[in-house]
Amino acid sequence: MRLEYPVALLCRVVDVSRSGFYAWLSRQPSPRQQADERLKVAIKAVHRQSRETDGVRRMQPELAAQGFLAGRDRIDRIRRELGLRCKQKRKFKATAASFTSWLCGACSVCRCLQIRASRLKHECLPLTGHLTHPLRQLPSRNNRLNPVGPDRRRC
């Protein structure tokens, strides 16, 4: 803006003396601004360290442990200035792809279930059990690691 208008005119509009304006230009940053700059570096480090998942409430005690005493609002303001946002942790959702991963694909029942699952496109499957297949069973909540079971063979 100084390039478009003379400094004297700008100072007169804002009601500031020219000498005060030039003194302000050459002045060092205030202690608060210097502390904010140090806090910005610490906030970036904690943000990276937490894999960008921690919000202000978790970040404040971490910064306090490192010696940076600041309130949540101040940390939040600086995070907004830096453009830092949390990544939301997503809950695992079973899809048709994860449902068909344990099917063998060799027998006619498993092929039929794979075709039905691919048509549903990530909706809940109406099947409650692999009742018609003598060698396989659907994995239960208690038996996630071994869906076939100890006494059954794979297809």
N, C-alpha and C positions, 0 to 999 in steps of 0.2 A: 504494500500500500504506500510505502514511503517513496516508491519510484513514480507513482502516479500523482501524488500531491506533495507539496513542500512540507518539511518538518515543522516549520513555524505555523502553518495553517492547521496541521493536525494537532499540535500542542494547544493552540488557541481553542479548537473545538472541544478537546477533552479537558480543558482548563488545567494544563500542566505547563510548567516552565520548560524552556528548551534545555537549560542546564540540568534540570531534574531528569528529563528524558535521557540525555546522554550519560548521566550518572547511573541511571537504571540499566542502560545497555552494558556498561562495563562492570557492573556489580557481580560478585560471585553468587552462586546459588545459595539459598538459605539453608540452615541446618536441616530443616524438614525435607527440603528437596533432595539434599544429599543422602539423608536416611532413606528416603523413598527409592533412590537409585540403588543403594545397597540392598534394600528389601526386594527390589525387582529381580536382582541376580539370584537371591536366595529362593524366591518364589519359583523362578524358572527351574532351578535345580531340584526343588522338592517335587514340582510338577512332573519333571522327567523321571525322577526316582520312583514315583508312585505309578509309573506307566500311564500317566495322564488320567487316572481314575479318581483321585482324591479331590473332594470339594473343599470349601473354606473351613468347614467344621473340623475336618481331619487334618487340614494343613496347618491350622493355627497352633495346636500343641507341638507339632513337628518343628515349626519355626521357633517356638518358644524354647524348645530343647536345644536349638542351635544358637540361642541368644538373641533372637529377634522378637522383641515384645511388641505386638501390634494387635489391634482389635480385628474382629471379623469383617467389619465394614471397610476398614482400610485395606485389608488383604483383598477383599472382593473388588474394591475400586481399582486396585493395581492390576488384578487379574483381568478385569475388563479392558483396562488400557492396553495390556499386552495381548489381548485377544485369546487368552487361555480358557478353555472349556473342558469339562470332564467328559471322558468317554463313558457312556452308560454300559454297564455289564448286562449282557443279554442272557435270559434264561434259556436253557436248552429246550427246544421244541422238537418232538419226534415228528419226522416227515415220512413220506412214502419211501424215500431212498433209504432211510435208516431202518424202516420196517422190512424191506426186501433184502437187506444186507446179510441176514442170517439164512435166507432161503438157498437151497442148493442149486435149483434151476435144472436139475437133471430129470426129476420125476414130473409127471403131468400135473400134480397138485401144486407143486412149487411154481411151475411155469404159469399156471392159471392165476395164482396169487400175485405173481409179479406183473402180469398183464393188468389185473384189476387194480393193483396199487398204482401203476403208471397212469391209468385212466383217471384216478381220483385226484391226482395232482395236489398232494400235500393236505388232503382233508383227512378227517378221522376215518379209519377203516371200520366197517361194521362187524368185522370178524372178531370173535371172542376167543377162538381157539382153533388149533390145527387138528380138528377132530377126525377128519377122514383119512389122514395120513398116519400109518401105523408106526413109522420110525421117527417122526419129528413132533415136537410140541412147541407152542409159542413160549417165548421167554417170560418168566414171571418177574415181579419186582425183586424177589428174594434170590433169583437165579440169573442175574444179568450176565455174569462172566461166563457161565457155561449154559447156553440156552438149550443144549441138547439133553443135558442131564447125565449123571454118572452111569446109569444103567442102560442107556440107549446108544445106538450107533448112528453115525452120520449117513445120509442118503448116498 
